[in-house]
Amino acid sequence: MNIIETSRPLTAKETWKLTRDAGILKMSDIEGQAIQPVEYCVYEDTNAEGTEQTLLSVITDTGEVYATNSETFRREFLDMQKVFKDAGESVPKILVMGGTTNAGRHFITCALAD
């Protein structure tokens, strides 16, 4: 495992919870729902098939942890983090959204929740 980026320096407990804990849930399972991100971690890991993948894992204000390997979700989430950080603010609730590519593949992304 290789940690690429975190919301701030994380404790060992937070790192474990975000990257290895058995309680990590799939971000795609909450499509259509809003969450309040508190901390996040982007890291590289090897999946069950032996393929290297980049993952984003998020701890919410309720303590749940959601992870995704969706490049689209990760890109939008990190762009949002940067915009808010540059403004001296933290990201409010985000909405986990789904869509379909022109090739017919399903994907997830995120948007600001009102």
PyMOL commands that place a pseudoatom at each C-alpha (Angstrom):
pseudoatom trace, name=CA, resn=MET, resi=1, chain=A, elem=C, hetatm=0, pos=[0.000, 0.000, 0.000]
pseudoatom trace, name=CA, resn=ASN, resi=2, chain=A, elem=C, hetatm=0, pos=[1.204, 3.475, -0.881]
pseudoatom trace, name=CA, resn=ILE, resi=3, chain=A, elem=C, hetatm=0, pos=[-0.555, 6.558, 0.544]
pseudoatom trace, name=CA, resn=ILE, resi=4, chain=A, elem=C, hetatm=0, pos=[-0.702, 9.349, -2.044]
pseudoatom trace, name=CA, resn=GLU, resi=5, chain=A, elem=C, hetatm=0, pos=[-2.693, 12.107, -0.324]
pseudoatom trace, name=CA, resn=THR, resi=6, chain=A, elem=C, hetatm=0, pos=[-4.633, 12.687, 2.881]
pseudoatom trace, name=CA, resn=SER, resi=7, chain=A, elem=C, hetatm=0, pos=[-6.842, 15.481, 4.150]
pseudoatom trace, name=CA, resn=ARG, resi=8, chain=A, elem=C, hetatm=0, pos=[-4.306, 16.074, 6.932]
pseudoatom trace, name=CA, resn=PRO, resi=9, chain=A, elem=C, hetatm=0, pos=[-1.707, 13.958, 8.732]
pseudoatom trace, name=CA, resn=LEU, resi=10, chain=A, elem=C, hetatm=0, pos=[-3.694, 10.941, 9.940]
pseudoatom trace, name=CA, resn=THR, resi=11, chain=A, elem=C, hetatm=0, pos=[-3.273, 8.856, 13.056]
pseudoatom trace, name=CA, resn=ALA, resi=12, chain=A, elem=C, hetatm=0, pos=[-2.507, 5.139, 12.726]
pseudoatom trace, name=CA, resn=LYS, resi=13, chain=A, elem=C, hetatm=0, pos=[-6.111, 4.376, 13.736]
pseudoatom trace, name=CA, resn=GLU, resi=14, chain=A, elem=C, hetatm=0, pos=[-7.510, 6.687, 11.035]
pseudoatom trace, name=CA, resn=THR, resi=15, chain=A, elem=C, hetatm=0, pos=[-5.137, 5.270, 8.420]
pseudoatom trace, name=CA, resn=TRP, resi=16, chain=A, elem=C, hetatm=0, pos=[-6.206, 1.721, 9.274]
pseudoatom trace, name=CA, resn=LYS, resi=17, chain=A, elem=C, hetatm=0, pos=[-9.876, 2.652, 9.245]
pseudoatom trace, name=CA, resn=LEU, resi=18, chain=A, elem=C, hetatm=0, pos=[-9.515, 4.329, 5.829]
pseudoatom trace, name=CA, resn=THR, resi=19, chain=A, elem=C, hetatm=0, pos=[-7.396, 1.664, 4.141]
pseudoatom trace, name=CA, resn=ARG, resi=20, chain=A, elem=C, hetatm=0, pos=[-7.681, -1.769, 5.763]
pseudoatom trace, name=CA, resn=ASP, resi=21, chain=A, elem=C, hetatm=0, pos=[-10.685, -1.995, 8.066]
pseudoatom trace, name=CA, resn=ALA, resi=22, chain=A, elem=C, hetatm=0, pos=[-13.242, -4.720, 7.374]
pseudoatom trace, name=CA, resn=GLY, resi=23, chain=A, elem=C, hetatm=0, pos=[-16.026, -2.157, 7.867]
pseudoatom trace, name=CA, resn=ILE, resi=24, chain=A, elem=C, hetatm=0, pos=[-15.227, -0.087, 4.752]
pseudoatom trace, name=CA, resn=LEU, resi=25, chain=A, elem=C, hetatm=0, pos=[-18.350, 0.292, 2.591]
pseudoatom trace, name=CA, resn=LYS, resi=26, chain=A, elem=C, hetatm=0, pos=[-18.609, 0.761, -1.181]
pseudoatom trace, name=CA, resn=MET, resi=27, chain=A, elem=C, hetatm=0, pos=[-19.266, 4.347, -2.281]
pseudoatom trace, name=CA, resn=SER, resi=28, chain=A, elem=C, hetatm=0, pos=[-21.367, 3.039, -5.179]
pseudoatom trace, name=CA, resn=ASP, resi=29, chain=A, elem=C, hetatm=0, pos=[-23.808, 1.494, -2.682]
pseudoatom trace, name=CA, resn=ILE, resi=30, chain=A, elem=C, hetatm=0, pos=[-24.926, 4.963, -1.538]
pseudoatom trace, name=CA, resn=GLU, resi=31, chain=A, elem=C, hetatm=0, pos=[-25.583, 6.439, -4.970]
pseudoatom trace, name=CA, resn=GLY, resi=32, chain=A, elem=C, hetatm=0, pos=[-28.236, 9.134, -4.650]
pseudoatom trace, name=CA, resn=GLN, resi=33, chain=A, elem=C, hetatm=0, pos=[-27.365, 9.858, -1.006]
pseudoatom trace, name=CA, resn=ALA, resi=34, chain=A, elem=C, hetatm=0, pos=[-25.521, 12.778, 0.565]
pseudoatom trace, name=CA, resn=ILE, resi=35, chain=A, elem=C, hetatm=0, pos=[-22.600, 12.391, 2.968]
pseudoatom trace, name=CA, resn=GLN, resi=36, chain=A, elem=C, hetatm=0, pos=[-20.512, 14.827, 4.977]
pseudoatom trace, name=CA, resn=PRO, resi=37, chain=A, elem=C, hetatm=0, pos=[-16.803, 14.067, 4.408]
pseudoatom trace, name=CA, resn=VAL, resi=38, chain=A, elem=C, hetatm=0, pos=[-14.578, 14.635, 7.428]
pseudoatom trace, name=CA, resn=GLU, resi=39, chain=A, elem=C, hetatm=0, pos=[-11.268, 13.019, 6.423]
pseudoatom trace, name=CA, resn=TYR, resi=40, chain=A, elem=C, hetatm=0, pos=[-10.047, 11.309, 3.285]
pseudoatom trace, name=CA, resn=CYS, resi=41, chain=A, elem=C, hetatm=0, pos=[-7.165, 9.246, 1.991]
pseudoatom trace, name=CA, resn=VAL, resi=42, chain=A, elem=C, hetatm=0, pos=[-6.033, 8.484, -1.561]
pseudoatom trace, name=CA, resn=TYR, resi=43, chain=A, elem=C, hetatm=0, pos=[-3.856, 5.406, -1.793]
pseudoatom trace, name=CA, resn=GLU, resi=44, chain=A, elem=C, hetatm=0, pos=[-2.618, 2.708, -4.142]
pseudoatom trace, name=CA, resn=ASP, resi=45, chain=A, elem=C, hetatm=0, pos=[-3.218, -0.927, -3.338]
pseudoatom trace, name=CA, resn=THR, resi=46, chain=A, elem=C, hetatm=0, pos=[-3.317, -4.295, -5.072]
pseudoatom trace, name=CA, resn=ASN, resi=47, chain=A, elem=C, hetatm=0, pos=[-6.758, -5.836, -5.623]
pseudoatom trace, name=CA, resn=ALA, resi=48, chain=A, elem=C, hetatm=0, pos=[-7.631, -9.549, -5.323]
pseudoatom trace, name=CA, resn=GLU, resi=49, chain=A, elem=C, hetatm=0, pos=[-6.633, -10.131, -8.966]
pseudoatom trace, name=CA, resn=GLY, resi=50, chain=A, elem=C, hetatm=0, pos=[-3.170, -8.645, -8.365]
pseudoatom trace, name=CA, resn=THR, resi=51, chain=A, elem=C, hetatm=0, pos=[-3.868, -5.403, -10.230]
pseudoatom trace, name=CA, resn=GLU, resi=52, chain=A, elem=C, hetatm=0, pos=[-2.610, -2.113, -8.805]
pseudoatom trace, name=CA, resn=GLN, resi=53, chain=A, elem=C, hetatm=0, pos=[-5.429, 0.399, -8.305]
pseudoatom trace, name=CA, resn=THR, resi=54, chain=A, elem=C, hetatm=0, pos=[-5.859, 3.873, -6.846]
pseudoatom trace, name=CA, resn=LEU, resi=55, chain=A, elem=C, hetatm=0, pos=[-8.575, 4.220, -4.206]
pseudoatom trace, name=CA, resn=LEU, resi=56, chain=A, elem=C, hetatm=0, pos=[-10.256, 7.104, -2.422]
pseudoatom trace, name=CA, resn=SER, resi=57, chain=A, elem=C, hetatm=0, pos=[-11.580, 6.441, 1.055]
pseudoatom trace, name=CA, resn=VAL, resi=58, chain=A, elem=C, hetatm=0, pos=[-13.684, 8.923, 3.051]
pseudoatom trace, name=CA, resn=ILE, resi=59, chain=A, elem=C, hetatm=0, pos=[-14.680, 9.058, 6.727]
pseudoatom trace, name=CA, resn=THR, resi=60, chain=A, elem=C, hetatm=0, pos=[-18.058, 10.768, 7.192]
pseudoatom trace, name=CA, resn=ASP, resi=61, chain=A, elem=C, hetatm=0, pos=[-19.339, 12.843, 10.085]
pseudoatom trace, name=CA, resn=THR, resi=62, chain=A, elem=C, hetatm=0, pos=[-21.206, 9.743, 11.305]
pseudoatom trace, name=CA, resn=GLY, resi=63, chain=A, elem=C, hetatm=0, pos=[-17.984, 7.676, 11.385]
pseudoatom trace, name=CA, resn=GLU, resi=64, chain=A, elem=C, hetatm=0, pos=[-18.793, 5.506, 8.382]
pseudoatom trace, name=CA, resn=VAL, resi=65, chain=A, elem=C, hetatm=0, pos=[-16.060, 4.880, 5.845]
pseudoatom trace, name=CA, resn=TYR, resi=66, chain=A, elem=C, hetatm=0, pos=[-16.770, 4.669, 2.123]
pseudoatom trace, name=CA, resn=ALA, resi=67, chain=A, elem=C, hetatm=0, pos=[-14.232, 3.815, -0.579]
pseudoatom trace, name=CA, resn=THR, resi=68, chain=A, elem=C, hetatm=0, pos=[-14.186, 3.861, -4.358]
pseudoatom trace, name=CA, resn=ASN, resi=69, chain=A, elem=C, hetatm=0, pos=[-11.799, 3.137, -7.186]
pseudoatom trace, name=CA, resn=SER, resi=70, chain=A, elem=C, hetatm=0, pos=[-13.793, 5.408, -9.531]
pseudoatom trace, name=CA, resn=GLU, resi=71, chain=A, elem=C, hetatm=0, pos=[-11.386, 7.782, -11.251]
pseudoatom trace, name=CA, resn=THR, resi=72, chain=A, elem=C, hetatm=0, pos=[-14.255, 10.185, -12.028]
pseudoatom trace, name=CA, resn=PHE, resi=73, chain=A, elem=C, hetatm=0, pos=[-15.410, 10.339, -8.414]
pseudoatom trace, name=CA, resn=ARG, resi=74, chain=A, elem=C, hetatm=0, pos=[-11.842, 10.745, -7.131]
pseudoatom trace, name=CA, resn=ARG, resi=75, chain=A, elem=C, hetatm=0, pos=[-11.047, 13.558, -9.594]
pseudoatom trace, name=CA, resn=GLU, resi=76, chain=A, elem=C, hetatm=0, pos=[-14.222, 15.533, -8.796]
pseudoatom trace, name=CA, resn=PHE, resi=77, chain=A, elem=C, hetatm=0, pos=[-13.856, 14.974, -5.039]
pseudoatom trace, name=CA, resn=LEU, resi=78, chain=A, elem=C, hetatm=0, pos=[-10.217, 16.148, -4.978]
pseudoatom trace, name=CA, resn=ASP, resi=79, chain=A, elem=C, hetatm=0, pos=[-10.970, 19.146, -7.210]
pseudoatom trace, name=CA, resn=MET, resi=80, chain=A, elem=C, hetatm=0, pos=[-13.755, 20.099, -4.794]
pseudoatom trace, name=CA, resn=GLN, resi=81, chain=A, elem=C, hetatm=0, pos=[-11.408, 19.707, -1.820]
pseudoatom trace, name=CA, resn=LYS, resi=82, chain=A, elem=C, hetatm=0, pos=[-8.848, 22.013, -3.446]
pseudoatom trace, name=CA, resn=VAL, resi=83, chain=A, elem=C, hetatm=0, pos=[-11.354, 24.753, -4.297]
pseudoatom trace, name=CA, resn=PHE, resi=84, chain=A, elem=C, hetatm=0, pos=[-12.737, 24.805, -0.760]
pseudoatom trace, name=CA, resn=LYS, resi=85, chain=A, elem=C, hetatm=0, pos=[-9.301, 24.565, 0.888]
pseudoatom trace, name=CA, resn=ASP, resi=86, chain=A, elem=C, hetatm=0, pos=[-8.007, 27.469, -1.239]
pseudoatom trace, name=CA, resn=ALA, resi=87, chain=A, elem=C, hetatm=0, pos=[-11.001, 29.505, 0.000]
pseudoatom trace, name=CA, resn=GLY, resi=88, chain=A, elem=C, hetatm=0, pos=[-10.253, 28.565, 3.626]
pseudoatom trace, name=CA, resn=GLU, resi=89, chain=A, elem=C, hetatm=0, pos=[-13.403, 26.477, 3.887]
pseudoatom trace, name=CA, resn=SER, resi=90, chain=A, elem=C, hetatm=0, pos=[-14.228, 22.811, 4.284]
pseudoatom trace, name=CA, resn=VAL, resi=91, chain=A, elem=C, hetatm=0, pos=[-16.357, 20.854, 1.841]
pseudoatom trace, name=CA, resn=PRO, resi=92, chain=A, elem=C, hetatm=0, pos=[-20.018, 20.707, 2.892]
pseudoatom trace, name=CA, resn=LYS, resi=93, chain=A, elem=C, hetatm=0, pos=[-22.153, 17.657, 2.191]
pseudoatom trace, name=CA, resn=ILE, resi=94, chain=A, elem=C, hetatm=0, pos=[-21.604, 15.934, -1.119]
pseudoatom trace, name=CA, resn=LEU, resi=95, chain=A, elem=C, hetatm=0, pos=[-24.055, 13.959, -3.199]
pseudoatom trace, name=CA, resn=VAL, resi=96, chain=A, elem=C, hetatm=0, pos=[-22.933, 10.603, -4.595]
pseudoatom trace, name=CA, resn=MET, resi=97, chain=A, elem=C, hetatm=0, pos=[-24.256, 10.532, -8.157]
pseudoatom trace, name=CA, resn=GLY, resi=98, chain=A, elem=C, hetatm=0, pos=[-24.323, 7.950, -10.914]
pseudoatom trace, name=CA, resn=GLY, resi=99, chain=A, elem=C, hetatm=0, pos=[-24.239, 8.285, -14.648]
pseudoatom trace, name=CA, resn=THR, resi=100, chain=A, elem=C, hetatm=0, pos=[-23.722, 6.355, -17.857]
pseudoatom trace, name=CA, resn=THR, resi=101, chain=A, elem=C, hetatm=0, pos=[-20.875, 6.879, -20.315]
pseudoatom trace, name=CA, resn=ASN, resi=102, chain=A, elem=C, hetatm=0, pos=[-21.453, 7.158, -24.064]
pseudoatom trace, name=CA, resn=ALA, resi=103, chain=A, elem=C, hetatm=0, pos=[-20.272, 3.548, -24.257]
pseudoatom trace, name=CA, resn=GLY, resi=104, chain=A, elem=C, hetatm=0, pos=[-23.042, 2.509, -21.846]
pseudoatom trace, name=CA, resn=ARG, resi=105, chain=A, elem=C, hetatm=0, pos=[-20.877, 1.943, -18.754]
pseudoatom trace, name=CA, resn=HIS, resi=106, chain=A, elem=C, hetatm=0, pos=[-22.150, 3.022, -15.342]
pseudoatom trace, name=CA, resn=PHE, resi=107, chain=A, elem=C, hetatm=0, pos=[-19.962, 5.341, -13.234]
pseudoatom trace, name=CA, resn=ILE, resi=108, chain=A, elem=C, hetatm=0, pos=[-20.191, 7.368, -10.042]
pseudoatom trace, name=CA, resn=THR, resi=109, chain=A, elem=C, hetatm=0, pos=[-19.177, 10.928, -9.357]
pseudoatom trace, name=CA, resn=CYS, resi=110, chain=A, elem=C, hetatm=0, pos=[-20.002, 13.568, -6.767]
pseudoatom trace, name=CA, resn=ALA, resi=111, chain=A, elem=C, hetatm=0, pos=[-21.525, 17.030, -6.556]
pseudoatom trace, name=CA, resn=LEU, resi=112, chain=A, elem=C, hetatm=0, pos=[-22.224, 19.522, -3.809]
pseudoatom trace, name=CA, resn=ALA, resi=113, chain=A, elem=C, hetatm=0, pos=[-25.399, 18.653, -1.938]
pseudoatom trace, name=CA, resn=ASP, resi=114, chain=A, elem=C, hetatm=0, pos=[-27.705, 21.576, -1.184]
for i in range(1, 114): cmd.bond("trace and resi %d" % i, "trace and resi %d" % (i + 1))
show_as sticks, trace
zoom trace
